[in-house]
Amino acid sequence: MAEVTIYDVWNALGLTEDNGTQTLINSIRNSTDFQDITTTYDGTVSGLQDFGHAVTSTQRRMNMFVNELVDRIGKVVISETDLRNPLKEFKSGTMMYGRTVQEVHADLIKAQSFNPEDASETVFRRKPANTRVYYHDTWRKELYKQTIEEDELRHAFTSEGAFNSFITTIFNAVYNSNEVDEYLWTKATLESYIAKGFATYVETLPISDEASGKEFIKQTRASAKRLTLPQGSRRYNASGVHTRTPKERLWVMITADLDAQLDVDVLAKAFNMEKTIIEQRKIVVESFGVDGLEAVLFDERIFKIYDKVFDMNSIHNPQGRYWNYNLHVHQMYSMSKFNNIIAFMSDNIPPIKKLIMTPVSTYAQMEQVKELDVYFEYADTKSVDDFTFNVSITDDSGSSIAQSRVARNLVDKAGATSQKTLELTVKDETLADQNLNVTVEMEEVVAEGEEGMTQAVTSIVVPLPKTQPYEN
């Protein structure tokens, strides 16, 4: 496990090796609470001991000193030194207010034929924005506690080396624990996303020799090209929105065993990058928590990770003669369904590989058939007969809409093995101008007592009120 060093502390605080400890101590001394300590630390052992005697002479001064270390320096060192968590690159920033993140994607719209003859009749006709909205709300809330003994504090002022060791020791436990946990949370979020069927899956051989390694490189090269094509595609994200991943946002995550087998030069060529760049865009992990997962190719924007609370504080126990300091870490961890991701798997491919419905939002004329396209993919070991499809419609309150109010019929698309058409007919005029949440659920058929996979996709349909004919 990596250790925090005094150099990390100095770097985080903008100090140099020549005067780091001296400047650090004097910056604490110069704070308002320490103005009654008149001795300035001059960098000598005797000067440090004189300063330490002044600090430890009263309980009030010791409390102020520890609070200054924990509340100010501890936060800076832990939050700003980005050396341990290899996935910290994908954090989205700080979430100041609220607890839910709304993500909106505006998809492509269909072109219409230009016809000046009907312009007077259609100029005010409504055409909804083809947008998809997701809400992220998955929280990590954890606490890290560490203790500082009064005798430790007194010993810290016996030499500069002892002081530096004291500084790094008290922050190492919480620092390392949070960094490792951040990494594990990020990795687990990605693995859960893949296991639930939200990625695009490429079946590959287990990479065990040169031949299988070359085949894997060939697959990654083709996949990388598809994701970065300038015209984009709907195939590689969970929502089926039309998007692309620029080359500079493309990352690959592989295991240490696979990394040892692959030629870095060949991998760089697969991504059309220089060797140094692909090393920066490659993340090596010990292993994956999903059986059969060999590697992941993804858009860096797919992670939605926000810091909410990062609070360090301390409290003194006069009976026990020690301080407990606590680091509270609250973060939101989620994944976007609008960004591209490809999972290369040699086994355990989810039965349902894809389920999307377009358009994501639309209007419907009252008592007229409105069609929605449903696209799905399943594992090669399955057939369409291994799944059932169910359609449900609810209003914004979550109440179910009966078939008598909105008829629905899911039929096979002519000539297509992985597409269906959902035909809707709104009959109840009281539903006009309301959001109808139309959900198609795809469920794996399994033996009684077993648990099959289920996926669902939702589009919003807004019925339009009937228009009355104009009378002169």
C-alpha positions as CSV (number, residue, x, y, z in Angstrom):
1,M,0.0,0.0,0.0
2,A,1.4,3.4,-0.9
3,E,2.5,5.7,2.0
4,V,2.0,9.4,2.4
5,T,5.4,11.1,2.7
6,I,6.3,14.5,4.0
7,Y,7.0,15.4,0.3
8,D,3.3,14.8,-0.5
9,V,2.4,17.2,2.4
10,W,4.8,19.8,1.1
11,N,3.7,19.4,-2.5
12,A,0.0,19.7,-1.6
13,L,0.7,22.8,0.4
14,G,2.9,24.3,-2.3
15,L,6.1,24.1,-0.1
16,T,9.6,23.2,-1.1
17,E,12.1,20.6,0.3
18,D,14.4,23.3,1.5
19,N,12.0,25.1,3.8
20,G,8.9,22.8,3.9
21,T,8.9,21.9,7.6
22,Q,10.0,25.3,8.7
23,T,7.4,27.1,6.6
24,L,4.7,24.6,7.7
25,I,5.3,25.2,11.4
26,N,5.6,29.0,11.1
27,S,2.4,29.1,9.0
28,I,0.6,27.5,12.0
29,R,2.3,29.8,14.4
30,N,1.3,32.9,12.4
31,S,-2.4,32.0,12.4
32,T,-4.5,34.2,14.6
33,D,-4.9,31.5,17.3
34,F,-1.2,31.2,17.8
35,Q,-0.1,34.9,18.0
36,D,0.7,34.4,21.7
37,I,3.5,32.0,20.7
38,T,6.2,34.6,20.0
39,T,9.0,32.2,19.1
40,T,9.5,31.8,15.4
41,Y,10.9,28.4,14.3
42,D,14.3,29.1,12.7
43,G,14.9,25.6,11.3
44,T,17.2,24.4,14.1
45,V,16.6,21.5,16.5
46,S,16.7,23.8,19.5
47,G,14.2,26.2,17.8
48,L,11.9,23.3,17.1
49,Q,12.1,22.1,20.7
50,D,11.4,25.7,21.9
51,F,8.3,25.9,19.7
52,G,7.2,22.4,20.8
53,H,7.5,23.4,24.5
54,A,5.3,26.5,23.8
55,V,2.7,24.3,22.0
56,T,2.6,21.6,24.7
57,S,2.7,23.9,27.7
58,T,-1.1,24.2,27.8
59,Q,-4.0,22.0,26.8
60,R,-5.5,24.9,24.8
61,R,-2.4,25.3,22.7
62,M,-2.2,21.6,22.0
63,N,-5.8,21.5,21.0
64,M,-5.3,24.4,18.7
65,F,-2.2,22.8,17.1
66,V,-3.9,19.5,16.4
67,N,-7.1,21.2,15.1
68,E,-4.9,23.3,12.7
69,L,-3.2,20.2,11.4
70,V,-6.4,18.1,11.1
71,D,-8.8,20.7,9.8
72,R,-6.6,22.5,7.4
73,I,-3.5,20.5,6.4
74,G,-5.2,17.1,6.5
75,K,-7.9,18.1,4.1
76,V,-5.4,19.6,1.6
77,V,-3.1,16.6,1.6
78,I,-5.8,14.0,1.4
79,S,-8.0,15.7,-1.2
80,E,-5.4,17.3,-3.5
81,T,-2.7,14.6,-3.7
82,D,-3.9,12.4,-6.6
83,L,-1.3,9.7,-6.5
84,R,-3.1,6.5,-5.2
85,N,-6.5,5.9,-6.8
86,P,-5.8,5.0,-10.5
87,L,-9.5,5.7,-11.3
88,K,-9.6,9.2,-9.7
89,E,-9.3,10.5,-13.2
90,F,-13.0,9.8,-13.8
91,K,-14.4,11.8,-10.8
92,S,-16.8,14.4,-12.1
93,G,-16.2,17.1,-9.5
94,T,-17.9,18.4,-6.3
95,M,-21.7,18.4,-5.8
96,M,-22.4,21.4,-3.7
97,Y,-26.2,21.1,-3.2
98,G,-28.9,18.5,-3.5
99,R,-28.5,14.7,-3.6
100,T,-29.6,13.8,-7.2
101,V,-27.8,14.6,-10.5
102,Q,-30.0,15.0,-13.6
103,E,-28.4,14.0,-16.9
104,V,-30.1,15.1,-20.1
105,H,-29.2,14.0,-23.7
106,A,-30.7,15.6,-26.8
107,D,-30.8,12.9,-29.5
108,L,-31.1,13.3,-33.3
109,I,-34.4,14.3,-34.9
110,K,-35.8,13.0,-38.1
111,A,-35.7,15.2,-41.2
112,Q,-39.0,16.1,-42.9
113,S,-39.7,16.6,-46.6
114,F,-40.0,20.3,-47.6
115,N,-43.6,20.9,-48.8
116,P,-44.7,24.6,-49.1
117,E,-48.2,23.5,-49.9
118,D,-49.0,22.4,-46.3
119,A,-46.9,25.0,-44.5
120,S,-50.0,27.0,-43.4
121,E,-51.5,23.9,-41.8
122,T,-48.3,22.5,-40.2
123,V,-46.4,25.6,-39.1
124,F,-47.7,25.5,-35.6
125,R,-47.7,21.8,-35.2
126,R,-45.7,20.6,-32.1
127,K,-42.6,18.5,-32.4
128,P,-41.1,17.5,-29.1
129,A,-37.4,17.5,-28.4
130,N,-36.0,14.0,-28.7
131,T,-34.4,14.0,-25.2
132,R,-33.7,11.4,-22.7
133,V,-33.3,12.2,-18.9
134,Y,-31.7,10.0,-16.2
135,Y,-31.3,10.7,-12.5
136,H,-28.3,9.5,-10.6
137,D,-28.7,8.8,-6.9
138,T,-26.3,6.1,-5.5
139,W,-24.4,7.2,-2.4
140,R,-21.3,6.1,-0.5
141,K,-21.2,7.4,3.1
142,E,-18.2,6.3,5.1
143,L,-16.3,7.5,8.2
144,Y,-12.6,7.0,8.9
145,K,-11.3,7.5,12.5
146,Q,-7.7,7.9,13.8
147,T,-6.2,8.7,17.2
148,I,-3.4,11.0,18.2
149,E,-1.9,10.5,21.7
150,E,-0.6,13.5,23.6
151,D,2.8,11.7,24.1
152,E,3.1,11.4,20.3
153,L,2.6,15.1,20.0
154,R,5.3,15.9,22.6
155,H,7.7,13.5,20.9
156,A,7.2,15.1,17.5
157,F,9.1,18.2,18.6
158,T,12.3,16.4,19.5
159,S,13.7,16.7,16.0
160,E,12.6,17.7,12.5
161,G,12.6,14.1,11.4
162,A,10.3,13.1,14.3
163,F,8.0,16.0,13.4
164,N,7.8,15.0,9.7
165,S,7.2,11.4,10.7
166,F,4.4,12.5,13.1
167,I,2.7,14.5,10.3
168,T,2.8,11.6,7.8
169,T,1.9,8.9,10.3
170,I,-1.3,10.5,11.5
171,F,-2.6,11.0,7.9
172,N,-1.5,7.7,6.4
173,A,-4.3,5.4,7.7
174,V,-7.2,7.6,6.6
175,Y,-5.5,8.6,3.4
176,N,-4.7,5.1,2.2
177,S,-8.1,3.8,3.4
178,N,-10.1,6.4,1.5
179,E,-8.0,6.1,-1.7
180,V,-8.3,2.4,-1.8
181,D,-12.0,2.5,-1.1
182,E,-12.6,5.1,-3.8
183,Y,-10.8,2.8,-6.3
184,L,-12.9,-0.2,-5.2
185,W,-16.2,1.7,-5.4
186,T,-15.4,3.0,-8.9
187,K,-14.3,-0.4,-10.1
188,A,-17.4,-2.1,-8.5
189,T,-19.7,0.4,-10.1
190,L,-18.3,-0.4,-13.5
191,E,-18.5,-4.1,-12.9
192,S,-22.1,-3.9,-11.7
193,Y,-23.0,-1.9,-14.8
194,I,-21.5,-4.5,-17.1
195,A,-23.1,-7.4,-15.2
196,K,-26.5,-5.9,-15.4
197,G,-26.4,-5.8,-19.2
198,F,-25.9,-2.1,-19.8
199,A,-22.7,-2.5,-21.9
200,T,-22.2,-3.6,-25.5
201,Y,-20.6,-7.1,-25.4
202,V,-17.9,-8.5,-27.7
203,E,-17.3,-12.2,-27.4
204,T,-13.6,-13.0,-27.3
205,L,-11.4,-16.0,-26.6
206,P,-9.6,-16.2,-23.3
207,I,-6.3,-14.5,-23.9
208,S,-3.7,-17.2,-23.1
209,D,-1.2,-17.2,-25.9
210,E,0.1,-15.1,-28.8
211,A,-2.7,-16.2,-31.2
212,S,-5.5,-15.3,-28.8
213,G,-3.7,-12.0,-28.0
214,K,-3.5,-11.0,-31.6
215,E,-7.2,-11.8,-32.1
216,F,-8.0,-9.7,-29.1
217,I,-6.0,-6.8,-30.5
218,K,-7.9,-7.1,-33.8
219,Q,-11.2,-6.9,-31.9
220,T,-10.1,-3.9,-29.9
221,R,-8.9,-2.2,-33.0
222,A,-12.2,-2.6,-34.8
223,S,-14.2,-1.6,-31.7
224,A,-12.1,1.5,-31.1
225,K,-12.6,2.6,-34.7
226,R,-16.4,2.1,-34.4
227,L,-16.6,4.2,-31.3
228,T,-14.6,7.0,-32.7
229,L,-16.3,7.2,-36.2
230,P,-17.2,10.9,-36.8
231,Q,-20.8,10.1,-37.7
232,G,-21.5,8.2,-34.5
233,S,-23.8,5.3,-33.7
234,R,-26.6,4.1,-31.5
235,R,-25.2,0.6,-30.9
236,Y,-22.7,1.2,-28.1
237,N,-24.5,2.9,-25.2
238,A,-27.3,1.6,-23.0
239,S,-29.9,4.3,-24.1
240,G,-29.5,3.8,-27.8
241,V,-28.8,7.5,-28.3
242,H,-26.8,8.6,-31.3
243,T,-23.4,9.6,-30.1
244,R,-19.6,9.0,-30.5
245,T,-16.5,8.9,-28.4
246,P,-13.6,11.1,-29.6
247,K,-10.2,9.4,-29.5
248,E,-9.0,11.6,-26.6
249,R,-11.8,10.3,-24.4
250,L,-11.3,6.6,-25.1
251,W,-9.8,4.4,-22.3
252,V,-9.1,0.7,-22.0
253,M,-9.1,-1.3,-18.7
254,I,-7.4,-4.6,-18.6
255,T,-6.0,-7.1,-16.1
256,A,-2.4,-7.3,-15.1
257,D,-2.1,-10.8,-16.7
258,L,-3.5,-9.5,-20.0
259,D,-1.3,-6.5,-19.9
260,A,1.8,-8.7,-19.5
261,Q,0.8,-10.7,-22.6
262,L,0.0,-7.8,-24.9
263,D,2.6,-5.9,-26.9
264,V,2.2,-2.2,-26.0
265,D,3.3,-1.1,-29.5
266,V,0.6,-3.3,-31.1
267,L,-2.0,-2.1,-28.6
268,A,-1.1,1.5,-29.4
269,K,-1.6,0.9,-33.1
270,A,-5.0,-0.7,-32.4
271,F,-6.1,2.6,-30.9
272,N,-4.3,4.8,-33.4
273,M,-2.3,6.4,-30.6
274,E,1.4,6.8,-29.8
275,K,2.9,4.3,-27.3
276,T,3.2,6.9,-24.5
277,I,-0.4,8.0,-25.0
278,I,-1.9,4.5,-24.9
279,E,0.1,3.9,-21.6
280,Q,-1.7,7.0,-20.2
281,R,-5.1,5.8,-21.5
282,K,-4.7,2.2,-20.2
283,I,-5.7,1.2,-16.7
284,V,-4.4,-2.1,-15.3
285,V,-6.3,-3.8,-12.5
286,E,-5.5,-7.0,-10.6
287,S,-8.7,-8.7,-11.8
288,F,-12.4,-8.1,-12.6
289,G,-15.3,-9.1,-10.4
290,V,-17.3,-10.3,-13.4
291,D,-16.5,-13.9,-14.6
292,G,-15.3,-13.9,-18.2
293,L,-14.6,-10.2,-18.4
294,E,-11.3,-9.7,-20.1
295,A,-11.2,-5.9,-20.8
296,V,-13.4,-2.8,-21.0
297,L,-13.3,-0.1,-23.6
298,F,-15.1,3.1,-22.5
299,D,-15.8,6.8,-22.8
300,E,-14.3,8.6,-19.8
301,R,-17.5,10.6,-19.4
302,I,-19.5,7.4,-18.6
303,F,-18.6,7.8,-14.9
304,K,-20.7,10.1,-12.7
305,I,-18.8,10.4,-9.5
306,Y,-19.3,13.5,-7.3
307,D,-17.8,14.5,-3.9
308,K,-20.5,15.7,-1.6
309,V,-19.0,15.7,1.9
310,F,-15.2,15.6,2.6
311,D,-15.0,16.8,6.2
312,M,-12.1,16.3,8.6
313,N,-12.5,17.2,12.3
314,S,-11.1,16.3,15.7
315,I,-12.2,16.1,19.3
316,H,-10.0,15.8,22.5
317,N,-10.6,13.3,25.2
318,P,-9.0,14.9,28.4
319,Q,-9.5,11.7,30.4
320,G,-7.7,9.5,27.9
321,R,-5.2,12.2,26.9
322,Y,-5.8,11.7,23.2
323,W,-7.5,13.3,20.1
324,N,-9.8,11.4,17.8
325,Y,-10.0,12.8,14.3
326,N,-12.6,11.8,11.8
327,L,-12.8,11.9,8.1
328,H,-16.4,11.8,6.7
329,V,-16.6,11.0,3.0
330,H,-19.9,11.2,1.1
331,Q,-19.8,10.6,-2.6
332,M,-22.2,9.7,-5.4
333,Y,-21.3,6.8,-7.7
334,S,-23.2,6.1,-10.9
335,M,-22.7,5.4,-14.6
336,S,-24.2,7.3,-17.6
337,K,-26.4,5.4,-20.1
338,F,-25.6,8.0,-22.7
339,N,-21.9,7.2,-23.2
340,N,-20.2,4.3,-25.1
341,I,-18.8,1.2,-23.4
342,I,-17.8,-2.2,-24.8
343,A,-17.0,-5.2,-22.6
344,F,-14.8,-7.9,-24.1
345,M,-16.0,-11.2,-22.5
346,S,-14.8,-14.8,-23.0
347,D,-17.7,-16.2,-20.9
348,N,-20.8,-15.3,-18.9
349,I,-22.2,-12.9,-21.4
350,P,-25.5,-11.5,-20.1
351,P,-28.6,-13.2,-21.8
352,I,-29.9,-9.7,-22.7
353,K,-27.2,-7.8,-24.4
354,K,-29.2,-4.8,-25.5
355,L,-32.7,-3.3,-25.2
356,I,-33.5,0.2,-26.5
357,M,-36.6,2.0,-27.7
358,T,-36.8,5.0,-30.1
359,P,-37.8,7.8,-30.1
360,V,-37.1,8.5,-26.5
361,S,-40.0,11.1,-26.4
362,T,-42.7,11.9,-28.8
363,Y,-46.3,13.2,-29.3
364,A,-49.2,11.0,-30.4
365,Q,-52.4,12.1,-32.1
366,M,-55.5,11.0,-30.2
367,E,-57.1,7.8,-31.6
368,Q,-54.3,7.4,-34.2
369,V,-51.7,4.6,-34.1
370,K,-48.3,5.8,-32.9
371,E,-45.3,3.5,-33.5
372,L,-42.2,3.1,-31.4
373,D,-39.2,1.0,-32.5
374,V,-37.9,-1.6,-30.0
375,Y,-34.4,-3.0,-30.7
376,F,-32.9,-5.9,-28.7
377,E,-29.9,-8.2,-28.7
378,Y,-29.4,-11.5,-26.8
379,A,-26.5,-13.9,-26.2
380,D,-25.5,-16.2,-29.0
381,T,-26.5,-19.2,-26.8
382,K,-30.1,-17.9,-26.7
383,S,-33.0,-17.5,-29.2
384,V,-35.9,-15.0,-29.3
385,D,-38.1,-17.8,-27.9
386,D,-36.1,-17.6,-24.7
387,F,-37.6,-14.2,-23.8
388,T,-41.0,-12.7,-23.1
389,F,-41.9,-9.0,-23.7
390,N,-44.4,-7.0,-21.6
391,V,-45.7,-3.5,-22.1
392,S,-46.9,-1.2,-19.3
393,I,-47.9,2.5,-19.3
394,T,-48.0,4.8,-16.3
395,D,-48.7,8.5,-15.7
396,D,-46.2,10.7,-13.9
397,S,-47.7,9.7,-10.5
398,G,-46.9,6.1,-11.2
399,S,-50.5,5.0,-11.7
400,S,-51.1,2.3,-14.3
401,I,-53.0,3.3,-17.5
402,A,-55.5,0.6,-18.5
403,Q,-55.6,-1.0,-21.9
404,S,-59.0,0.5,-22.5
405,R,-57.5,4.0,-22.2
406,V,-54.4,3.4,-24.2
407,A,-54.3,0.3,-26.4
408,R,-50.9,-1.2,-27.0
409,N,-49.7,-4.0,-29.3
410,L,-46.1,-5.2,-29.6
411,V,-45.5,-6.9,-33.0
412,D,-42.5,-8.4,-34.8
413,K,-40.8,-6.1,-37.3
414,A,-41.1,-7.6,-40.7
415,G,-37.9,-9.2,-41.8
416,A,-36.0,-8.4,-38.6
417,T,-35.0,-10.9,-35.9
418,S,-34.1,-8.4,-33.3
419,Q,-36.6,-5.6,-33.6
420,K,-40.2,-5.2,-32.7
421,T,-42.7,-2.4,-33.2
422,L,-44.9,-1.1,-30.4
423,E,-48.2,0.3,-31.7
424,L,-50.0,2.6,-29.3
425,T,-53.5,4.2,-29.6
426,V,-54.6,6.7,-27.0
427,K,-58.4,6.5,-26.6
428,D,-59.0,8.6,-23.5
429,E,-59.1,12.3,-24.1
430,T,-58.5,13.1,-20.5
431,L,-54.9,11.9,-21.0
432,A,-54.2,14.7,-23.4
433,D,-51.0,16.8,-22.7
434,Q,-49.9,14.3,-20.0
435,N,-46.6,12.4,-19.9
436,L,-47.3,8.7,-20.5
437,N,-44.3,6.6,-19.5
438,V,-44.3,3.7,-21.9
439,T,-42.1,0.8,-20.7
440,V,-41.2,-2.4,-22.5
441,E,-39.8,-5.2,-20.3
442,M,-37.7,-8.1,-21.7
443,E,-37.5,-11.1,-19.4
444,E,-35.5,-14.3,-19.8
445,V,-37.6,-17.5,-19.6
446,V,-36.0,-19.9,-17.1
447,A,-37.0,-23.0,-15.2
448,E,-39.2,-22.7,-12.1
449,G,-37.2,-21.7,-9.1
450,E,-34.4,-20.1,-11.1
451,E,-33.9,-16.3,-11.6
452,G,-33.7,-15.0,-15.1
453,M,-32.4,-11.7,-16.3
454,T,-34.8,-8.8,-16.9
455,Q,-34.3,-5.5,-18.7
456,A,-36.6,-2.6,-19.2
457,V,-36.6,0.6,-21.3
458,T,-39.0,3.6,-21.2
459,S,-40.0,6.3,-23.6
460,I,-42.3,9.2,-23.0
461,V,-45.4,9.7,-25.1
462,V,-47.5,12.9,-24.9
463,P,-51.1,12.6,-26.4
464,L,-52.3,15.7,-28.2
465,P,-55.9,16.9,-27.7
466,K,-58.3,16.6,-30.6
467,T,-58.4,19.7,-32.8
468,Q,-61.9,21.1,-33.7
469,P,-62.5,21.8,-37.4
470,Y,-62.6,25.5,-38.2
471,E,-66.1,26.9,-38.9
472,N,-66.6,30.2,-40.8
